[in-house]
Amino acid sequence: MPGDSLFLQYGAIGAIALLALIAVRIQFTRAVRAEEELAKLNELVRNQYITTLTQATTAIADMLQVLRDMRLWYGQDSGRQQGPRRKRH
């Protein structure tokens, strides 16, 4: 590394400073790798989330169509609940 001799000319303090600098570089490299892994994981979760939402939306749409068909079959095509019928005099 450039400047290594500068640290070493100061003896033990320079050696400790050099080791600290190396440790910081190692930690920085690990942090960069961890950030890349996190980005990959987020992309994977996002893709699974979209797939799951698409399937759920399709299932709900299918269920609503079945309910519409049942309403038409039983003659309740207005889509509103009918209140109690009054007796005619």
C-alpha positions, 0 to 999 in steps of 0.5 A: 500500500502507498504510504506503508513506510510512513506508518512503519517509521513510527514504530508500534503506533505506525503498525497499529495505524496500518493494521487499523487501515487494513481492517477498515478496508476489509470491512468496507469490502465486506459492506459492499458485498453485503449491499450487493447481496441485499440488492439481489435479495430485494429483487428476488422478493419483489419478483415473488411479491408481484407473482403472488399479487398477480395470482391473488388478483386473478383468484379474486376476479374468478371468485367475483365472476362466480358470484355474478354468475350465481346472482344471474342464475338465481335472478338477482341481477341488480347487484343490490340486496333486496329488502323484505317484500310488502304484502299487497292488499 
